[in-house]
Amino acid sequence: LLGLGWFAEAEEKALKGPSCPLQNRLLFHVAHRMNDENKLMMYHQKLNDTTLDQLSLASIHYLRNHFQEATDIYKRLLLENRDYT
């Protein structure tokens, strides 16, 4: 649904699921797509220091044209996980 541009429907379906890191990342991206800064900040605060959450954060930085922040996160993740290269 998110890929089709059905952001409200994606949010509705995500909220019906179990509360978990995946749900938070999905809602984080939905908030970005819907230009809802309040929800974006709320879901941003719930992100952890896990690889998947940090990749999600980096992608939002990139989509918002914050290229240096995104690059910094990607570099840090590659340094911490050299087996990813």
Residue pairs with C-beta under 8 A, 6 or more apart in sequence:
1 7
1 9
1 10
1 13
2 10
2 26
2 29
2 30
2 33
7 30
7 33
7 34
8 34
10 26
10 30
11 27
11 30
11 34
14 23
14 26
14 27
14 30
15 23
15 27
17 23
21 48
21 50
21 52
21 53
24 43
24 46
24 47
24 53
25 43
25 47
25 52
25 53
25 56
27 39
27 43
28 40
28 43
28 44
28 47
28 56
28 57
28 60
29 56
29 59
29 60
30 39
31 37
31 39
31 40
31 42
31 43
32 40
32 60
32 63
32 64
40 60
44 57
44 60
47 53
47 54
47 56
47 57
51 77
51 81
54 73
54 76
54 77
55 73
55 77
57 73
58 69
58 70
58 73
58 74
58 77
59 70
61 67
61 69
61 70
61 73
62 70
77 84
78 84
78 85
